[in-house]
Amino acid sequence: MNLIPESNEQSAWVERSLRSVWHPCTQMQHHENTPLIPVSHGRGAWLYDHEGRRYLDAISSWWVNLFGHANARINAALKDQLDRLEHAMLAGFTHEPVICLSEQLSQLTGHALGHCFYASDGASAVEIALKMSFHAWRNGGQSAKQEFVCLKGSYHGETIGALAVTDVALFKDAYGPLLRAAHVVATPDARTALEGETAQDVARRAAADVARLFGERAQHIAAIIIEPLVQCAGGMAMHDPLYLTLVRELCDRHQVHMILDEIAVGCGRTGTFFACEQAGIWPDFLCLSKGISGGYLPLSLVMTREQVYQAFYSPDVTRAFLHSHSYTGNPLACRAALATLAIFAEDDVLRTNLVRAQRLTAALAPLANHERVRHFRQRGMIWAFDTVLPDPAAGADFSRRFFARALDHELLMRPIGGTVYMMPPYILSDEESDGLAARTLDVFEQVLGT
Ligand SMILES: *Cc1c(COP(=O)(O)O)cnc(C)c1O
């Protein structure tokens, strides 16, 4: 393969990419007017292009990068692992990185979720949780439990099974005929508060919708799947932890599994290592991916309880969970995850993030109080606000123009429609935080002014 470009010019890379690479989540024709940036290298919170321009990765490269690009500690761990074992199959074999990672994650749940099942991407972890839930009930003699419940505005990935429990019209509608219908219940999104209601009131109202559904159909329902605290891809909708506490009670009372999809909100993103810690509960299944490998390698996993594990434990092979992926438990990815967990411990990351978050929140005050901004919100290392636009249909155009203008200001940001958000890596310096806030304000005003 010829890796030497005929020309190292930015425009040559763009042209070659557009000819042969089909980019994700993109109407390729939009690249006739929307820039495509060939990344040459990354360092810390910054990505660099071939012309030496840099971009602050304010969204952690789709929410995966926790400790910066080319992180010295993760790099060192991977180089060491590369010379030991790059990969071995995980059926019939095991290895140190996958064992240590499973033990450490279990420890982080106080051993409530003591069994880890591995895959490579988030959507696969969701598929695993759905299949495991259904199969656990079936093995327990409750094969009528075949239905799933998701929340309005939920996002759980793009494969056929994960899309079935996703409620984002733009991603789902085209494939409607292929999908098995799920029950969609009210969102606890605090923005839906009626006059005089608190976020907790909204949580109670949304939980009442779950109670109603469980009351009618629990004998047919295997599980409810929730993105705890923040529904990210649906537009950074935040809710009160009370919702999770109430749904946990309902799941116990009606014998329905609770699946928490912490693919985006796990790994410290909301302030605690697992988002559900803020509600004082554990689910029956917890999905992790994205940040778990520090943003280095594809890795996902589902953690579950002893009771679920025991439902499959038997001399009978057909009672086993026969799901697998070729790269299940890849040693390099697990080693990147171990290096990531080590950084959390060594640097007391959850505590230093509190200070980091306060600084950025304070710096964002001019945006929070801007006349064209509604619902400025923050949880942990996630910030979001909604733009007042002439009509909701203007969101897609706003988002593309914002992305392009942000690049001119050395920022990588991709608003979700009119919702501007930041999910930066956990390494921003004070100077980078202040610069991010100031430049975001400039971009925002320029996009609205043009
Ligand atoms: C990103 C995401 C997924 C899907 O993960 P992929 O690795 O993109 O398949 C699922 N759930 C949530 C909450 C996510 O944010």
The ligand as an SDF file (V2000), in Angstrom:
LIG
                    3D

 15 15  0  0  0  0  0  0  0  0999 V2000
  -22.3130    6.3870   21.4940 C   0  0  0  0  0  0  0  0  0  0  0  0
  -23.3990    5.7170   22.2310 C   0  0  0  0  0  0  0  0  0  0  0  0
  -23.8130    4.4100   21.9330 C   0  0  0  0  0  0  0  0  0  0  0  0
  -23.2580    3.6400   20.7620 C   0  0  0  0  0  0  0  0  0  0  0  0
  -21.9000    3.4020   20.8640 O   0  0  0  0  0  0  0  0  0  0  0  0
  -21.0800    3.0720   19.4990 P   0  0  0  0  0  0  0  0  0  0  0  0
  -19.7110    2.7320   19.9660 O   0  0  0  0  0  0  0  0  0  0  0  0
  -21.1360    4.3240   18.6760 O   0  0  0  0  0  0  0  0  0  0  0  0
  -21.7790    1.9360   18.8450 O   0  0  0  0  0  0  0  0  0  0  0  0
  -24.7900    3.8410   22.7130 C   0  0  0  0  0  0  0  0  0  0  0  0
  -25.3260    4.5030   23.7400 N   0  0  0  0  0  0  0  0  0  0  0  0
  -24.9710    5.7510   24.0590 C   0  0  0  0  0  0  0  0  0  0  0  0
  -25.6010    6.4110   25.2310 C   0  0  0  0  0  0  0  0  0  0  0  0
  -24.0120    6.4100   23.3090 C   0  0  0  0  0  0  0  0  0  0  0  0
  -23.7000    7.6740   23.6010 O   0  0  0  0  0  0  0  0  0  0  0  0
  1  2  1  0
  2  3  1  0
  2 14  2  0
  3  4  1  0
  3 10  2  0
  4  5  1  0
  5  6  1  0
  6  7  2  0
  6  8  1  0
  6  9  1  0
 10 11  1  0
 11 12  2  0
 12 13  1  0
 12 14  1  0
 14 15  1  0
M  END
$$$$
